[in-house]
Amino acid sequence: MDTKNVIYKLRTENGMSQDELAEKVFVTRQAVSRWENGETVPSTETLKLLSKLFGVSINTLLGSPQKLICQCCGMPMEDDIIGRNSDGTLNEEYCKWCYADGTYTYSDMDDLINVCVKHMAGDGFSEEQARKHLKNVLPTLGYWKNHGNLGDNGGFEKLKIQLISEINALNIPGMPELKSLSALVGAYVNLEYPLPGGVKAKFLDDGTTYLGYQLESKTDPGRCFGVLANVDFILICTYGENGSDPELLLYKKR
């Protein structure tokens, strides 16, 4: 789809007139009209504003001329899994599992490989093949080539270590010791828990990336513990297969 069609589609789907769109991105109505007629394309700065306004990548606005690949894990990316900068804008270099709210979530390549292998094994790859593939591919990606300049001096890893210590100190009955935390997007782990009085509630934001892990219960076969946390809270729950019958055990502000 050409840029002119993309902008027209996004504008009309969001119920905006050309005047309204022009006001939001600080141009004239005539400029919007020229974009939609294919006479001109938005400037780089205006493309950034349109990207933030509509929640799509600049690549999409330009008609998807490139195939976006996460420069940390190598995953092909559509707009809905692109990571976000701290100001909410999309960062087209990374997926939201590897880069969340301006923070790189992996500083150790082996940790990332261990997470990715679990998802790749059985999907056309054996575990050994997946591990070998990742060891070959990851060092060629932009993040790992420039890791020394892109990190946060270990701040994120320190947060994970602190969270693991706090969670283990809770001594939840039946829950094994937590040894690791991975990046998890809210939409995939935002379970709805029954509360007293028959009310059900969710506690996460679907679009936010959290730290979490799944642990098999030591005392209740078929049940798992779900651990989720960030700088603000710790959540512990249990659930059955595929997240069925969830029970909230603890929601604690840090």
C-alpha positions as CSV (number, residue, x, y, z in Angstrom):
1,M,0.0,0.0,0.0
2,D,1.4,3.4,-1.0
3,T,1.9,6.2,1.6
4,K,-1.0,8.2,0.3
5,N,-3.4,5.2,0.9
6,V,-1.9,4.4,4.3
7,I,-2.5,7.9,5.6
8,Y,-6.0,8.1,4.2
9,K,-6.9,4.7,5.7
10,L,-5.5,5.6,9.1
11,R,-7.2,9.0,9.1
12,T,-10.6,7.7,8.2
13,E,-10.4,4.7,10.4
14,N,-9.8,7.1,13.3
15,G,-12.7,9.3,12.3
16,M,-10.6,12.4,11.6
17,S,-11.1,15.0,9.0
18,Q,-8.1,16.4,7.0
19,D,-8.4,19.5,9.2
20,E,-8.3,17.5,12.4
21,L,-5.3,15.5,11.3
22,A,-3.5,18.6,10.1
23,E,-4.0,20.2,13.5
24,K,-2.6,17.2,15.4
25,V,0.6,17.1,13.4
26,F,1.1,20.8,13.0
27,V,0.6,21.1,9.2
28,T,-2.0,22.7,6.9
29,R,-5.1,20.9,5.6
30,Q,-3.6,21.4,2.1
31,A,-0.5,19.4,3.2
32,V,-2.6,16.5,4.3
33,S,-4.5,16.7,1.0
34,R,-1.2,16.6,-1.0
35,W,-0.1,13.5,1.0
36,E,-3.4,11.7,0.2
37,N,-3.2,12.7,-3.4
38,G,0.3,11.3,-3.7
39,E,1.8,14.7,-4.6
40,T,4.2,14.8,-1.6
41,V,5.1,12.6,1.5
42,P,5.4,13.9,5.1
43,S,8.8,15.1,6.3
44,T,10.8,12.9,8.7
45,E,9.7,14.8,11.7
46,T,6.0,14.7,10.6
47,L,6.3,10.9,10.0
48,K,7.4,10.6,13.6
49,L,4.4,12.5,14.8
50,L,2.1,10.4,12.6
51,S,3.7,7.2,13.9
52,K,3.0,8.3,17.5
53,L,-0.5,9.5,16.8
54,F,-1.6,6.3,15.0
55,G,0.6,3.8,16.8
56,V,2.1,2.4,13.6
57,S,5.7,2.3,12.5
58,I,7.2,4.8,10.0
59,N,7.9,1.7,7.9
60,T,4.1,1.1,7.7
61,L,3.5,4.7,6.9
62,L,5.9,4.5,4.0
63,G,4.2,1.4,2.6
64,S,6.3,-1.2,4.4
65,P,9.3,-1.1,2.1
66,Q,11.5,-3.0,4.6
67,K,11.0,-6.2,6.5
68,L,11.6,-5.2,10.1
69,I,13.8,-7.6,12.2
70,C,14.4,-7.2,15.9
71,Q,18.1,-6.3,16.3
72,C,18.3,-8.1,19.6
73,C,16.5,-11.5,19.0
74,G,16.1,-11.6,15.2
75,M,12.3,-11.9,15.3
76,P,10.4,-10.5,12.3
77,M,8.3,-7.6,13.5
78,E,4.8,-6.3,12.7
79,D,3.7,-3.0,14.3
80,D,1.9,-4.7,17.2
81,I,5.2,-6.2,18.6
82,I,7.6,-3.3,18.1
83,G,9.2,-1.9,21.2
84,R,8.6,1.6,22.5
85,N,10.9,4.3,23.7
86,S,10.4,6.0,27.0
87,D,8.2,8.7,25.4
88,G,5.9,6.1,23.9
89,T,7.1,6.3,20.4
90,L,7.9,3.1,18.5
91,N,11.5,2.0,18.1
92,E,11.7,0.0,14.9
93,E,15.0,-1.6,15.8
94,Y,13.5,-3.9,18.5
95,C,10.6,-6.0,19.5
96,K,8.7,-5.3,22.8
97,W,10.2,-8.3,24.5
98,C,13.8,-7.1,24.0
99,Y,13.1,-3.3,24.4
100,A,10.4,-1.9,26.7
101,D,9.8,1.7,27.6
102,G,13.3,2.7,26.6
103,T,15.0,-0.2,28.4
104,Y,16.9,-3.1,26.9
105,T,15.7,-6.2,28.7
106,Y,18.6,-8.5,27.8
107,S,22.3,-8.0,28.5
108,D,23.4,-11.6,28.4
109,M,23.1,-13.4,25.1
110,D,22.9,-16.9,26.7
111,D,19.9,-15.8,28.7
112,L,18.1,-14.6,25.5
113,I,19.0,-17.8,23.7
114,N,17.6,-19.9,26.6
115,V,14.3,-18.0,26.4
116,C,14.1,-18.2,22.6
117,V,15.0,-21.9,22.3
118,K,11.8,-22.8,24.3
119,H,9.6,-21.0,21.7
120,M,11.5,-22.3,18.7
121,A,11.9,-25.9,19.7
122,G,9.1,-28.0,18.2
123,D,8.3,-25.3,15.7
124,G,10.3,-26.8,12.9
125,F,13.5,-26.8,15.0
126,S,14.9,-29.3,17.5
127,E,16.3,-27.6,20.6
128,E,19.9,-28.3,19.4
129,Q,19.1,-26.7,16.0
130,A,17.4,-23.7,17.5
131,R,20.4,-23.1,19.9
132,K,22.9,-23.4,17.0
133,H,20.9,-21.1,14.8
134,L,20.6,-18.4,17.5
135,K,24.4,-18.6,18.3
136,N,25.1,-18.0,14.7
137,V,22.6,-15.2,14.1
138,L,22.5,-13.1,17.2
139,P,26.1,-11.9,17.0
140,T,25.4,-10.4,13.6
141,L,22.5,-8.2,14.9
142,G,22.9,-4.5,15.7
143,Y,22.2,-4.8,19.4
144,W,24.9,-7.4,20.1
145,K,27.4,-5.7,17.8
146,N,27.0,-2.5,19.9
147,H,26.1,-4.0,23.2
148,G,28.9,-2.2,25.1
149,N,27.6,1.2,24.0
150,L,23.8,0.4,24.3
151,G,23.6,-1.1,27.8
152,D,22.6,0.7,31.0
153,N,25.7,-0.2,33.0
154,G,23.9,-3.3,34.5
155,G,21.0,-1.3,36.0
156,F,18.3,-3.6,34.6
157,E,20.1,-6.7,35.6
158,K,20.4,-5.4,39.1
159,L,16.7,-4.8,39.2
160,K,16.1,-8.4,38.1
161,I,18.4,-9.7,40.8
162,Q,16.6,-7.6,43.4
163,L,13.2,-8.7,42.3
164,I,14.2,-12.4,42.4
165,S,15.5,-11.9,45.9
166,E,12.3,-10.2,47.1
167,I,10.0,-12.8,45.4
168,N,11.9,-15.7,47.0
169,A,11.8,-14.0,50.4
170,L,8.0,-14.2,50.2
171,N,8.2,-18.0,50.8
172,I,5.0,-18.8,48.9
173,P,4.0,-22.4,49.9
174,G,4.5,-24.9,47.1
175,M,6.3,-22.5,44.8
176,P,9.9,-23.5,43.7
177,E,12.8,-21.1,44.1
178,L,12.7,-18.5,41.4
179,K,16.0,-18.2,39.5
180,S,15.3,-16.2,36.5
181,L,12.9,-13.5,35.1
182,S,12.1,-12.9,31.4
183,A,10.4,-10.1,29.6
184,L,6.6,-10.8,29.1
185,V,4.1,-8.5,27.3
186,G,1.0,-7.8,29.4
187,A,-1.5,-8.9,26.7
188,Y,-0.1,-12.5,27.0
189,V,-0.2,-12.7,30.8
190,N,-3.0,-10.4,31.8
191,L,-5.3,-13.0,33.4
192,E,-8.7,-12.1,34.9
193,Y,-8.9,-13.1,38.6
194,P,-12.1,-13.8,40.6
195,L,-12.4,-11.5,43.6
196,P,-14.7,-11.6,46.7
197,G,-18.3,-10.7,45.8
198,G,-18.1,-12.4,42.4
199,V,-16.2,-9.5,40.8
200,K,-13.4,-10.3,38.3
201,A,-10.4,-8.0,37.7
202,K,-7.3,-7.7,35.6
203,F,-4.2,-6.0,37.1
204,L,-1.9,-5.4,34.1
205,D,-1.7,-3.2,31.1
206,D,-1.9,-5.2,27.8
207,G,0.6,-3.0,26.1
208,T,3.2,-2.9,28.9
209,T,6.2,-5.3,29.1
210,Y,6.8,-6.9,32.5
211,L,9.3,-9.3,34.1
212,G,7.9,-12.7,34.8
213,Y,8.3,-16.5,34.9
214,Q,6.2,-19.6,35.1
215,L,7.0,-22.3,37.7
216,E,5.4,-25.7,38.1
217,S,3.9,-26.2,41.6
218,K,5.7,-28.6,43.9
219,T,2.6,-29.7,45.6
220,D,-0.3,-29.5,43.1
221,P,0.3,-31.4,39.8
222,G,-1.2,-29.6,36.8
223,R,-1.0,-26.2,38.5
224,C,1.6,-23.5,37.8
225,F,2.7,-20.4,39.6
226,G,2.9,-17.2,37.6
227,V,5.3,-14.5,38.7
228,L,5.0,-11.0,37.4
229,A,6.8,-7.8,38.5
230,N,8.3,-4.5,37.7
231,V,9.7,-1.6,39.7
232,D,6.3,-0.9,41.2
233,F,4.8,-4.2,42.2
234,I,5.0,-8.0,42.6
235,L,2.1,-10.3,41.5
236,I,2.0,-14.0,42.3
237,C,-0.8,-16.3,41.0
238,T,-1.6,-19.9,40.2
239,Y,-3.4,-21.4,37.2
240,G,-4.1,-24.6,35.3
241,E,-3.4,-25.5,31.7
242,N,-3.3,-22.6,29.3
243,G,-4.1,-20.1,32.1
244,S,-7.3,-21.7,33.1
245,D,-8.9,-21.3,36.6
246,P,-6.5,-18.5,37.7
247,E,-6.2,-17.6,41.4
248,L,-4.5,-14.4,42.6
249,L,-2.3,-15.2,45.6
250,L,-0.5,-11.9,46.1
251,Y,-0.4,-8.4,44.7
252,K,2.2,-6.3,46.5
253,K,3.4,-2.8,46.0
254,R,7.1,-2.4,46.2
